[in-house]
Amino acid sequence: MKNLKKLTLVALLSFTALAAAAMDLNTAKSQGFLGEQQNGYLGLVDRNAPAEAQNLMRQVNDQRRSNYQSIARSNGIELGSVESLAGQKAINKTARGYFIQAPNGQWVKK
């Protein structure tokens, strides 16, 4: 019986570790780690966010930057214009209760 409890605890801890490793963008936002910035990129709301959330932010931002550059090139406009427009769209689409960056740079819950 004692070994069964140990195995159950090990299995539970392993599952918890796997669940944490599989953090997605919605989870990172809902837990208050990441938020949408005015510049079209994700920002770190909580400086103590887990490394997974920070790595996710970098990956998403790299992908966004690539997409924004492609849009800017194909439309002959400045990258900054695309980033700004994307930021406003992302903020507008952000669900209530998630963090967004206010124009003054402060993080606020929408």
C-alpha positions in Angstrom: 0.0 0.0 0.0 2.9 2.3 0.8 4.5 1.7 -2.6 1.2 2.4 -4.3 0.9 5.8 -2.7 4.5 6.6 -3.7 3.8 5.5 -7.3 0.6 7.6 -7.4 2.5 10.6 -6.1 5.3 10.1 -8.6 2.7 9.8 -11.4 0.9 12.9 -10.3 4.1 14.9 -10.1 5.1 13.7 -13.5 1.7 14.6 -15.0 2.0 18.1 -13.4 5.4 18.6 -14.8 4.2 17.6 -18.3 1.2 19.9 -18.0 3.5 22.8 -17.1 5.8 22.0 -19.9 2.9 22.2 -22.4 2.0 25.8 -21.5 0.2 27.5 -24.4 -0.4 31.1 -25.1 -3.9 31.1 -23.6 -2.6 29.6 -20.4 0.3 32.0 -20.1 -2.2 34.9 -20.6 -4.9 33.6 -18.3 -2.3 33.1 -15.5 -1.2 36.7 -15.9 2.3 36.0 -17.2 2.0 37.6 -20.6 -0.1 40.4 -22.1 -0.6 42.2 -25.4 1.5 45.3 -25.9 0.8 48.4 -28.0 3.6 47.5 -30.4 2.0 44.3 -31.6 4.1 41.9 -29.5 3.6 40.0 -26.3 5.1 41.4 -23.2 6.1 40.0 -19.8 3.5 41.1 -17.3 5.0 39.1 -14.4 8.8 39.4 -14.1 8.7 36.1 -12.1 6.9 34.2 -14.9 8.2 30.7 -15.5 10.9 30.2 -18.1 8.3 28.4 -20.2 6.1 31.5 -20.5 9.2 33.6 -21.3 10.3 31.1 -24.0 6.8 31.0 -25.4 6.7 34.8 -25.6 10.0 34.9 -27.5 8.8 32.2 -30.0 5.4 34.0 -30.6 7.1 37.3 -31.0 9.7 35.9 -33.4 6.8 34.5 -35.5 4.9 37.8 -35.3 7.9 39.8 -36.3 8.4 37.6 -39.3 4.7 38.0 -40.3 4.8 41.7 -39.8 7.9 42.1 -41.9 6.3 40.1 -44.7 3.1 42.2 -44.6 5.2 45.4 -44.6 7.3 44.3 -47.6 4.4 43.1 -49.6 2.4 46.4 -49.0 5.4 48.8 -49.2 4.8 50.2 -45.8 6.9 50.7 -42.7 7.3 47.8 -40.2 6.3 50.1 -37.4 3.0 50.8 -39.0 2.2 47.1 -39.2 3.3 46.5 -35.6 1.2 49.4 -34.3 -1.9 48.3 -36.2 -1.4 44.7 -35.1 -1.0 45.8 -31.5 -4.3 47.7 -31.6 -6.1 44.7 -33.2 -4.6 42.3 -30.6 -5.6 44.5 -27.7 -9.1 44.9 -29.1 -9.4 41.1 -29.4 -8.1 40.4 -25.9 -10.6 38.8 -23.6 -11.8 40.5 -20.5 -9.7 39.7 -17.5 -6.4 39.4 -19.5 -3.6 41.9 -19.4 -3.0 44.6 -22.0 -0.5 47.4 -22.1 -2.2 50.8 -21.7 -0.9 53.7 -23.9 1.2 54.9 -20.8 3.0 51.6 -20.8 1.3 50.2 -17.6 -0.2 46.7 -17.5 -3.9 46.7 -16.9 -6.6 44.0 -16.9 -9.0 44.5 -19.7 
